[in-house]
Amino acid sequence: MMTRSRMAGAQPRLSACLALAMASLAAQADEHQHGDPAITLDPLVVTASAPVSPLLWVTDPRLPRQPVPASDGADYLKTVPGFSTVRNGGTNGDPVLRGMFGSRLNILSNDGNLIGACPSRMDNPLSYIAPETYDRLTIIKGPQSVRWGAGASAGTVRFERDTPRFDAPGVRAGGSVLVGSRNRNDQVLDLTAGTPDFYVRASGNRSEADDYKDGDGQVVPSKWRKWNGDVAVGWTPDADTLLEVSAGAGDAIARYAGRGMDGAAFERTSYAARFEKHNLPGAWDTLQANVYYNEADHVMDNYTLRTPNPSSSMPMPMASNVDRRTRGGRISSEWQWQGVGLVAGVDADDSRHRGRSAMGRGTYQQLPKTSDAQFRRQGVFSELTVGVDTRQRWIGGLRLDRAQADDHRRQSGGMMAMPNPTFGAQRREWLGSGFLRWERDLRDGLEVYAGLGHSERMPDYWELFSPDVGPVGSVNAFAGIQPERTTQLDLGLQYRTAWVKAWVSAYAGRIDDYILFTYRSGGMMGSSSQATNVDARIAGAEAGLQLQLDDQWALGGTLAYAWGENRADDRPLPQMPPLEARISADWQGERWSAGALLRAVTHQHRVAAGQGNVVAQDLGPSAGFATLALNAAYRFTPLLQASLGVDNLFDRTYSEHLNLAGSADFGFPADPVRINEPGRTVWMKVNYRY
């Protein structure tokens, strides 16, 4: 593992290299031809987005975006209607889609799983993803695809990198530099060199910020420092063939206002290979295969980024080091003939979790890591589309998975460790998923769809191993928690012309054996958590409208609402985000653009106090709020653009409903108090592509 001193030394060097490279690239901008249409930047700061087809969203994560450009994948997803985040400070929030959390949301980077290791999801999968180092973000809402893994009842998120293709030897480059309030500074660099037969692509980023202040001027512990680097080497003997190998690494530190420990290390190690062949003979169109190896090595402690509080529950220095190694692969083929498209394939993965912990500064490093959990899964899937390129389409898919979980814990119970009654036990489950969706183009620009999907999800590591107790009558959560089954109806309407984009999507679902956490505090044993299964109902909707008033002015707005009910106890499901609206106005000139974004969130009174998920619980009703953000951009050339913005213009003091309570270690009251969001934030960003 890279030590913290080595990491601290590596970051300034990476920052300097990225800054020098950006300066060199910018100096070449005026020498490049200005009319190349393939490498121009969108002149607007992105404040709104719309689906490209039913339940499918595709966007470029490299474009300037408001609020202030994201430090991680969860911050970026918040700009898509329906997404929210469990907040715990400045970075590494946990994503929530339509009120659904954890492995209900399948997250892939380059079609591989990188799963965090912290039992409380301090390092959720998006903590390791730097959005700007990817070319495309694809989101599928609801259980409306079976191609990308099991259990994605809420949806699927894919961060993807494109394949570079060269007609002649050449070099391509892109990058950005960001500066902002509270010492926010980011650098991103992407370099590709290649010929028609080979290419080498290297990308890297660095991001940091100090603790922020809320609207009242109170400091919120939230500093972070991150870096990532990836390199890929590809062979492209013709326009239809690709063979690529890649490797990557990263690390970070992060201070958390809402946790008893901070993240002292977020080491990532990644290796992957992929093969693609397109335009195969006859009806056989495409063959794709990939394998990957991802490892997250995470250190939590209470002394690197804070001073242990003698009056807290952890008065002495202590640390925990956990890691998660995930490896897997996928093979799929596509066929096209006479308006029918078929995708079929197999995939598999296995994941091992280990850990060690100790009192004292750095003493954990003297201990061996021991395995406490092992997960394996193999799956087969197929999707069929009837009516490709016609006005009416039927899309359906089926998936079957065999999932396995092994309990390697000899003891359980935390500080009061006892022999683990399920040591050596193994769970195996057959999981079936499927969907059927109808799409119809009613007339030019108007489309309607309806889809019914079903997803069965194996309980994940956090649901089987993190709770203190399981359902009543079970020896623990590993033995008692059952797989979750979701059946959901998705309906929607979309209208697209050159001047108007309007869309609405609604859903209603039934969840059998929804996995619910209940928290209890007080007593000699301190706080505890229990995981149980309940039956639930969910429903909600998102809608959006974008109007191009003329060649320069555009107005837009989105709405998102999620609702959930615990049918077993006749009370709301916890951790449901409130109704949220966004209204944007944008002006675009030949070189200048400007925009405003109003975000309004209502109060949330439908809560289930003391219940939640493995990260957070409902803290009671929350107040509504509204914030205003402004932005402007100037395009020096088609290749070079500068943008600037101010978020929370009126310096409002507010907090999000989905929130961790502030930690008493940082002076927050002992009773749960929501962590406030940043006050007025000013930023400036420069983007360049060559």
C-alpha positions in Angstrom: 0.0 0.0 0.0 1.2 3.5 -0.8 1.9 5.3 2.5 0.4 8.7 3.2 3.8 10.4 2.9 4.4 8.9 -0.5 0.9 10.0 -1.5 1.5 13.6 -0.3 4.7 13.7 -2.4 3.1 12.3 -5.5 0.2 14.7 -5.6 2.2 18.0 -6.0 4.2 16.4 -8.7 1.1 15.2 -10.5 -0.5 18.7 -10.1 2.6 20.4 -11.5 2.7 18.1 -14.5 -0.9 18.6 -15.3 -0.7 22.4 -14.9 2.4 22.6 -17.2 0.8 20.3 -19.8 -2.4 22.4 -19.8 -0.3 25.6 -20.2 1.5 24.1 -23.1 -1.7 22.9 -24.8 -3.3 26.3 -24.4 -0.4 28.0 -26.1 -1.0 25.9 -29.1 -4.8 26.7 -29.3 -4.5 29.8 -31.6 -2.2 27.8 -34.0 -4.8 25.1 -34.6 -7.4 25.4 -37.3 -10.6 26.8 -35.8 -13.0 25.1 -38.0 -12.6 21.5 -37.0 -16.2 20.4 -36.1 -15.0 17.2 -34.4 -13.4 18.9 -31.4 -15.5 21.9 -30.4 -16.8 22.6 -27.0 -20.4 23.2 -26.0 -20.4 27.0 -25.3 -22.9 26.7 -22.4 -22.4 25.6 -18.8 -24.7 22.6 -18.5 -27.6 23.2 -16.0 -30.2 20.7 -17.3 -30.4 17.5 -19.2 -33.1 15.4 -20.9 -33.3 11.7 -21.8 -32.2 10.6 -25.3 -34.7 7.8 -25.4 -37.2 6.1 -22.9 -35.5 5.9 -19.5 -32.0 6.4 -21.1 -29.8 9.4 -20.4 -26.4 10.0 -22.1 -24.2 13.0 -21.4 -20.6 14.1 -21.6 -19.1 14.4 -18.1 -16.3 16.6 -19.4 -18.6 19.6 -20.2 -18.7 22.5 -17.6 -21.7 21.9 -15.3 -23.3 23.7 -12.5 -23.3 23.5 -9.4 -19.5 23.7 -9.1 -17.9 20.8 -11.1 -18.1 17.5 -9.2 -15.3 16.0 -7.2 -16.8 12.5 -7.5 -19.4 10.6 -9.4 -22.1 11.1 -6.8 -21.9 14.9 -7.1 -22.1 14.6 -10.8 -25.2 12.4 -10.7 -27.1 15.0 -8.6 -27.5 17.1 -11.7 -29.8 14.4 -13.3 -33.4 14.5 -12.2 -34.3 11.7 -9.9 -30.8 11.5 -8.3 -29.9 12.7 -4.8 -27.1 12.1 -2.4 -26.7 11.1 1.2 -24.4 14.0 2.3 -21.6 13.7 4.8 -19.5 16.7 4.0 -17.5 17.9 1.0 -17.1 14.8 -1.0 -17.9 11.1 -1.4 -21.6 11.3 -0.9 -23.6 8.1 -1.5 -25.9 8.2 -4.6 -29.7 7.7 -4.3 -32.0 7.2 -7.3 -35.7 7.6 -6.8 -35.2 7.0 -3.0 -33.3 3.7 -3.7 -29.8 3.2 -2.4 -26.8 0.8 -2.4 -26.6 -2.1 -4.7 -30.1 -1.4 -6.0 -28.1 1.0 -8.2 -25.6 -0.9 -10.4 -22.5 1.3 -11.0 -19.9 0.4 -13.7 -16.7 2.0 -14.8 -15.5 0.8 -18.2 -18.0 -2.1 -17.7 -16.3 -3.3 -14.5 -17.4 -3.2 -10.9 -15.2 -1.4 -8.3 -16.8 -2.0 -4.9 -15.9 0.0 -1.8 -14.7 -1.7 1.4 -15.9 0.3 4.3 -18.7 -1.4 6.3 -20.5 2.0 6.5 -19.9 2.9 2.8 -17.4 5.7 3.6 -15.8 4.7 0.3 -18.9 3.9 -1.8 -18.1 3.0 -5.5 -18.4 6.5 -6.8 -15.7 7.7 -4.4 -13.2 6.1 -6.8 -14.6 7.7 -10.0 -13.4 11.0 -11.4 -16.2 11.9 -13.9 -14.1 14.2 -16.2 -11.7 11.4 -17.0 -14.5 9.5 -18.9 -16.0 10.3 -22.3 -19.6 9.4 -21.6 -22.1 8.8 -18.8 -25.0 6.5 -19.5 -27.9 6.1 -17.1 -30.8 3.6 -17.4 -33.6 4.2 -14.9 -35.6 1.4 -13.4 -35.3 -2.4 -14.0 -35.4 -1.9 -17.7 -32.3 -3.7 -18.8 -30.7 -7.0 -17.9 -27.4 -6.5 -19.9 -25.3 -4.9 -17.2 -25.5 -7.2 -14.1 -27.9 -8.4 -11.5 -30.0 -6.6 -9.0 -30.2 -3.2 -10.6 -33.8 -2.5 -9.4 -33.3 1.3 -9.2 -31.2 1.6 -12.4 -27.8 1.3 -14.0 -25.0 3.9 -14.2 -22.1 3.4 -16.7 -19.0 5.6 -16.9 -17.4 4.9 -20.3 -14.3 5.7 -22.3 -14.4 5.7 -26.1 -12.1 3.9 -28.4 -9.6 6.3 -30.1 -9.4 5.9 -33.9 -6.7 7.4 -36.1 -6.7 7.7 -39.9 -3.1 8.9 -39.7 -0.4 9.2 -37.0 -1.4 12.0 -34.6 -1.8 13.3 -31.1 -5.0 14.4 -29.3 -5.2 16.1 -26.0 -7.8 17.6 -23.7 -8.0 18.8 -20.2 -9.2 21.4 -17.7 -8.2 23.5 -14.8 -10.6 24.6 -12.0 -10.1 27.1 -9.2 -12.7 28.1 -6.6 -13.6 29.0 -3.1 -12.1 27.2 -0.1 -8.9 26.5 -2.1 -10.8 24.3 -4.5 -8.4 23.4 -7.4 -8.6 20.6 -9.9 -6.6 19.6 -12.9 -7.5 17.1 -15.6 -5.4 15.9 -18.5 -6.2 13.4 -21.2 -3.5 12.6 -23.8 -3.8 10.1 -26.7 -1.2 9.3 -29.4 -1.8 6.8 -32.1 -1.7 5.5 -35.7 -4.3 3.6 -37.7 -3.1 0.4 -36.0 -2.2 1.4 -32.4 -2.9 4.0 -29.7 -1.8 4.9 -26.2 -4.1 6.9 -24.0 -3.2 8.3 -20.6 -5.5 10.3 -18.4 -5.2 11.8 -14.9 -6.8 14.1 -12.5 -6.1 15.8 -9.2 -8.7 17.5 -7.0 -8.6 19.2 -3.6 -10.5 21.6 -1.4 -10.3 22.8 2.2 -13.1 22.8 4.8 -16.1 24.9 3.6 -18.2 27.4 5.5 -22.0 27.3 5.5 -24.2 30.4 5.0 -23.7 31.4 8.6 -20.0 31.3 8.3 -19.6 28.1 10.4 -16.8 25.8 9.3 -17.9 22.3 8.2 -15.2 19.7 8.3 -15.0 18.6 4.7 -11.5 18.9 3.2 -10.3 16.4 0.6 -7.4 15.6 -1.7 -7.6 13.1 -4.6 -5.7 11.9 -7.6 -6.3 9.3 -10.3 -4.3 8.0 -13.2 -5.1 5.5 -16.0 -3.4 4.3 -19.1 -4.7 2.2 -22.0 -2.9 0.6 -24.9 -5.0 -0.5 -27.9 -4.6 -2.4 -31.2 -7.0 -1.4 -34.0 -5.9 -3.3 -37.1 -9.1 -2.2 -38.9 -12.1 0.0 -38.3 -14.1 -2.9 -36.8 -11.6 -4.5 -34.4 -10.3 -3.5 -31.0 -8.0 -5.2 -28.5 -7.1 -3.1 -25.4 -5.3 -3.5 -22.1 -5.4 -0.9 -19.4 -4.3 -0.1 -15.9 -5.0 2.5 -13.3 -4.4 3.7 -9.8 -5.5 6.4 -7.4 -5.6 7.6 -3.8 -7.3 10.2 -1.6 -7.9 11.6 1.8 -11.3 13.0 3.0 -12.4 14.6 6.3 -16.1 13.8 7.2 -18.3 16.0 9.3 -20.8 13.2 10.0 -18.6 10.3 10.9 -16.5 9.2 13.9 -13.5 8.6 11.6 -12.1 10.1 8.4 -10.8 8.6 5.2 -7.0 8.5 5.5 -6.5 6.4 2.3 -8.6 5.4 -0.7 -6.2 3.4 -2.8 -7.4 2.1 -6.1 -5.7 -0.5 -8.3 -7.3 -1.4 -11.6 -6.4 -3.7 -14.5 -8.6 -4.6 -17.5 -8.6 -6.0 -21.0 -11.3 -5.9 -23.7 -11.9 -7.2 -27.2 -14.5 -5.9 -29.7 -15.4 -7.0 -33.2 -18.1 -5.3 -35.2 -19.8 -5.8 -38.6 -19.4 -9.6 -38.5 -20.8 -11.6 -41.4 -24.5 -12.2 -41.9 -26.9 -11.4 -39.1 -24.1 -11.6 -36.5 -23.2 -8.0 -35.9 -20.9 -7.6 -32.8 -18.8 -9.7 -30.4 -17.6 -8.1 -27.2 -15.6 -9.4 -24.3 -13.9 -7.9 -21.3 -12.2 -8.9 -18.0 -11.2 -6.7 -15.1 -9.5 -6.7 -11.7 -10.3 -3.8 -9.3 -9.1 -3.4 -5.7 -10.0 -0.7 -3.2 -7.7 -0.4 -0.1 -9.3 1.9 2.4 -8.0 3.3 5.7 -10.2 5.0 8.3 -8.8 6.6 11.5 -9.6 9.3 14.0 -6.1 10.9 14.2 -4.8 11.8 10.7 -7.3 14.6 9.9 -8.7 15.3 13.4 -7.6 15.1 17.0 -9.3 12.3 19.0 -11.9 13.6 21.3 -11.5 12.3 24.9 -15.2 12.6 25.6 -16.3 10.8 22.4 -17.1 7.2 21.9 -13.6 6.8 20.4 -11.4 8.8 22.9 -8.1 7.1 21.8 -6.3 7.0 18.4 -7.6 4.1 16.4 -7.7 2.9 12.8 -9.3 0.4 10.6 -7.9 -0.9 7.2 -10.3 -2.7 4.9 -9.9 -3.8 1.3 -12.2 -5.2 -1.4 -10.9 -7.1 -4.4 -13.4 -7.6 -7.2 -12.7 -9.4 -10.5 -14.9 -10.4 -13.3 -15.7 -10.5 -16.9 -18.4 -10.5 -19.6 -18.9 -11.9 -23.1 -21.8 -10.8 -25.3 -22.9 -10.9 -28.9 -25.4 -8.9 -30.9 -27.4 -10.0 -34.0 -29.5 -7.9 -36.4 -31.9 -9.1 -39.0 -35.1 -7.8 -40.7 -36.0 -5.4 -37.9 -35.1 -7.7 -35.0 -32.2 -7.2 -32.7 -30.8 -9.7 -30.2 -28.2 -9.4 -27.5 -27.1 -12.4 -25.5 -24.2 -13.1 -23.2 -22.8 -14.3 -19.9 -21.0 -12.5 -17.1 -19.5 -13.4 -13.7 -17.7 -11.7 -10.8 -16.2 -12.6 -7.4 -15.4 -10.3 -4.6 -13.4 -10.8 -1.4 -13.4 -8.5 1.6 -10.7 -8.3 4.3 -9.8 -6.1 7.2 -7.7 -5.3 10.2 -8.0 -2.7 13.0 -6.0 -1.6 16.1 -5.7 1.1 18.8 -2.8 3.5 18.5 -1.3 5.5 15.6 -0.3 3.2 12.7 -0.3 0.0 14.8 -2.8 -1.6 12.4 0.0 -1.9 9.8 1.7 -4.5 12.0 -1.3 -6.9 11.8 -2.3 -9.2 9.0 -5.5 -8.7 7.1 -8.1 -11.4 7.6 -11.0 -12.3 5.2 -14.5 -11.9 6.5 -16.6 -12.3 3.4 -16.6 -13.7 -0.1 -19.2 -13.2 -2.9 -19.5 -15.0 -6.2 -22.0 -14.6 -9.0 -22.5 -16.1 -12.5 -25.2 -14.9 -14.9 -26.7 -15.4 -18.3 -28.8 -12.7 -20.1 -30.6 -12.0 -23.3 -32.5 -8.9 -24.7 -34.7 -8.9 -27.8 -35.9 -5.9 -29.8 -38.7 -6.3 -32.3 -39.3 -3.4 -34.7 -35.8 -1.9 -34.9 -35.9 1.4 -36.8 -39.7 1.3 -37.0 -42.4 3.5 -35.3 -43.4 0.7 -32.9 -40.9 -1.4 -30.9 -41.1 -4.2 -28.3 -38.0 -4.7 -26.1 -37.8 -7.5 -23.7 -35.1 -9.2 -21.7 -34.5 -12.2 -19.3 -31.7 -12.8 -16.9 -30.8 -15.7 -14.5 -28.1 -15.5 -11.9 -26.5 -17.8 -9.4 -25.3 -15.8 -6.4 -23.2 -17.1 -3.4 -22.0 -15.5 -0.2 -19.6 -17.0 2.3 -19.2 -15.9 5.9 -15.6 -16.0 7.1 -16.0 -14.2 10.4 -14.8 -16.2 13.4 -16.2 -13.6 15.7 -18.9 -10.9 15.4 -20.3 -8.2 17.6 -17.7 -5.4 17.4 -16.3 -4.3 20.7 -18.2 -7.1 22.5 -17.0 -9.8 20.1 -18.6 -13.3 20.4 -18.1 -16.5 18.4 -19.9 -16.0 15.1 -22.8 -18.6 14.8 -22.6 -18.5 11.0 -18.8 -18.9 10.7 -18.1 -21.0 7.6 -21.7 -20.8 6.4 -22.5 -20.4 2.8 -25.6 -18.9 1.1 -26.7 -19.7 -2.5 -29.6 -18.1 -4.3 -31.1 -18.4 -7.8 -32.1 -14.9 -9.0 -34.3 -14.1 -11.9 -34.9 -10.8 -13.6 -36.7 -9.6 -16.7 -38.6 -6.8 -18.4 -40.9 -6.0 -21.3 -41.3 -2.5 -22.7 -43.5 -1.1 -25.5 -42.4 2.1 -27.4 -44.4 3.9 -30.0 -43.7 7.0 -32.1 -47.1 8.6 -32.3 -46.0 11.3 -34.7 -42.8 13.3 -35.5 -41.1 14.1 -32.2 -43.7 12.4 -30.0 -43.0 9.1 -28.3 -44.8 7.1 -25.6 -43.6 4.0 -23.7 -44.7 1.6 -21.0 -42.5 -1.0 -19.4 -42.9 -3.7 -16.7 -39.7 -4.9 -15.0 -38.8 -7.4 -12.3 -35.5 -7.6 -10.5 -34.3 -10.0 -7.8 -31.3 -8.8 -5.7 -28.9 -10.7 -3.4 -28.3 -8.9 -0.2 -25.0 -7.1 -0.4 -22.0 -7.0 2.0 -23.4 -4.0 3.9 -26.8 -5.7 4.5 -25.4 -9.1 5.5 -22.3 -8.2 7.5 -22.8 -4.6 8.8 -26.0 -4.9 11.0 -25.6 -5.8 14.7 -28.6 -8.1 14.5 -30.9 -9.6 11.9 -34.6 -10.2 11.7 -36.4 -11.5 14.9 -35.8 -15.2 15.3 -32.5 -15.3 13.3 -29.0 -15.6 14.8 -27.8 -12.7 12.6 -28.4 -10.8 9.4 -26.3 -13.2 7.3 -28.7 -16.1 8.2 -31.9 -14.1 8.2 -32.0 -11.4 5.5 -33.8 -12.6 2.3 -33.2 -11.5 -1.3 -35.1 -8.4 -2.3 -37.6 -8.6 -5.2 -38.9 -5.6 -7.1 -41.6 -5.4 -9.7 -42.1 -2.0 -11.3 -44.2 -0.3 -14.0 -42.6 2.5 -15.9 -44.6 4.9 -18.1 -43.5 7.9 -20.0 -44.0 10.4 -22.8 -41.4 12.4 -24.7 -41.7 15.2 -27.3 -38.7 16.5 -29.2 -38.4 19.2 -31.9 -35.8 21.7 -32.8 -37.4 24.2 -30.4 -39.0 22.1 -27.7 -38.0 19.1 -25.6 -40.5 17.9 -23.1 -40.6 14.6 -21.2 -42.4 13.0 -18.3 -41.7 9.6 -16.7 -43.7 7.9 -13.9 -43.2 4.7 -12.0 -45.0 2.5 -9.4 -43.5 -0.6 -7.9 -43.9 -3.3 -5.3 -40.9 -4.5 -3.3 -41.1 -7.8 -1.5 -38.6 -8.3 1.3 -37.3 -4.8 1.1 -34.2 -4.6 3.3 -34.7 -2.0 6.0 -32.3 -0.8 8.8 -33.6 0.2 12.2 -31.3 2.1 14.6 -31.5 2.1 18.4 -29.4 4.2 20.7 -28.7 4.3 24.4 -28.2 1.7 27.0 -25.0 0.0 28.2 -24.3 -1.5 24.8 -24.5 1.9 23.0 -26.2 2.2 19.6 -27.1 -0.8 17.5 -28.6 -1.5 14.1 -31.0 -4.2 12.9 -31.6 -5.3 9.4 -35.1 -6.8 8.5 -37.2 -7.6 5.5 -40.5 -5.7 5.0 -42.9 -5.4 2.0 -43.0 -1.9 0.5 -44.5 0.2 -2.2 -42.8 2.9 -4.2 -44.0 5.5 -6.7 -42.8 8.8 -8.2 -42.2 10.8 -11.3 -39.8 13.1 -13.1 -40.6 15.7 -15.8 -38.7 18.2 -17.8 -39.2 21.0 -20.3 -36.6 22.8 -22.5 -37.7 25.7 -24.7 -35.5 27.2 -27.3 -37.1 30.7 -27.5 -34.9 31.9 -30.4 -31.3 31.5 -31.6 -30.0 32.8 -28.3 -32.4 32.3 -25.4 -33.4 29.0 -23.8 -35.5 28.2 -20.8 -35.7 24.9 -19.0 -37.0 23.2 -15.9 -37.2 19.8 -14.3 -39.3 18.2 -11.5 -38.5 15.0 -9.5 -40.6 13.3 -6.7 -40.2 10.0 -5.0 -42.6 8.3 -2.6 -42.3 5.1 -0.6 -44.4 3.2 2.0 -43.5 0.4 4.4 -46.6 -1.8 4.0 -45.6 -4.0 6.9 -45.7 -1.2 9.5 -48.0 1.2 7.6 -45.5 4.1 7.7 -43.2 5.9 5.2 -40.1 4.3 3.8 -37.1 6.2 5.2 -34.5 8.2 3.2 -37.0 9.4 0.6 -35.9 12.7 -1.0 -38.4 15.6 -1.2 -39.9 17.2 -4.2 -37.3 19.1 -6.2 -37.6 21.6 -9.0 -34.9 23.2 -11.1 -35.5 26.2 -13.4 -32.7 27.4 -15.8 -32.4 30.3 -18.2 -29.5 30.4 -20.7 -28.3 33.0 -23.2 -25.9 32.0 -26.0 -24.0 34.4 -28.3 -21.3 33.8 -30.8 -18.6 33.6 -28.2 -20.3 34.5 -24.9 -22.9 32.5 -22.9 -24.6 33.1 -19.6 -27.1 31.3 -17.5 -29.0 31.1 -14.2 -30.1 28.1 -12.2 -32.8 28.2 -9.5 -33.1 25.1 -7.4 -36.1 24.7 -5.1 -36.7 21.8 -2.7 -39.8 21.4 -0.6 -39.9 20.3 3.1 -40.1 16.5 3.8 -42.5 15.5 6.5 -43.0 11.8 5.4 -40.2 10.3 7.6 -39.6 7.1 9.6 -37.4 8.3 12.4 -34.8 5.8 13.5 -35.0 3.9 10.2 -32.8 4.1 7.1 -30.0 2.3 5.4 -26.5 1.3 6.3 -25.2 4.9 5.9 -28.0 7.1 7.3 -31.3 7.2 9.0 -34.2 9.7 9.0 -33.4 12.5 11.4 -37.0 13.8 11.4 -38.8 16.3 9.1 -36.6 18.7 7.1 -37.2 22.3 5.9 -37.4 23.3 2.3 -35.0 25.8 0.7 -34.1 27.5 -2.6 -30.8 28.5 -4.0 -29.8 30.6 -7.0 -26.6 30.0 -9.1 -25.2 32.1 -12.0 -22.7 31.2 -14.7 -21.0 32.7 -17.8 -18.7 31.2 -20.4 -16.4 32.6 -23.1 -15.1 30.6 -26.1 -11.8 31.9 -27.2 -11.6 29.4 -30.0 -13.6 26.2 -30.9 -10.9 24.5 -28.8 -10.5 26.7 -25.7 -13.3 27.8 -23.4 -13.4 29.5 -20.0 -16.4 29.4 -17.7 -17.1 30.8 -14.3 -19.9 30.7 -11.8 -21.2 31.4 -8.4 -23.3 28.9 -6.5 -25.7 29.7 -3.6 -25.5 33.4 -4.7 -27.4 34.7 -1.6 -25.3 32.7 0.8 -28.2 30.7 2.2 -27.9 28.5 5.2 -29.6 25.2 4.4 -29.1 21.4 4.5 -30.3 18.4 2.4 -32.9 16.0 3.7 -30.6 13.0 3.0 -27.9 13.7 5.5 -25.6 12.2 8.1 -25.8 13.8 11.5 -22.8 16.0 12.4 -20.2 14.3 14.5 -19.7 15.4 18.1 -16.0 15.2 17.5 -16.3 18.4 15.5 -18.4 20.4 18.0 -21.9 19.3 16.7 -24.5 18.7 19.4 -24.9 15.2 20.7 -28.5 15.1 19.3 -28.6 14.5 15.5 -28.1 17.7 13.6 -28.0 17.9 9.8 -24.8 19.0 8.1 -25.3 22.3 6.3 -24.3 22.8 2.7 -21.6 25.2 1.4 -22.4 28.9 1.5 -21.6 31.2 -1.5 -19.1 29.4 -3.7 -17.3 31.1 -6.6 -15.4 29.1 -9.3 -13.7 29.4 -12.6 -12.8 26.6 -15.1 -10.8 26.4 -18.3 -11.4 23.6 -20.8 -9.3 22.7 -23.8 -9.3 20.1 -26.5 -6.6 19.7 -29.2 
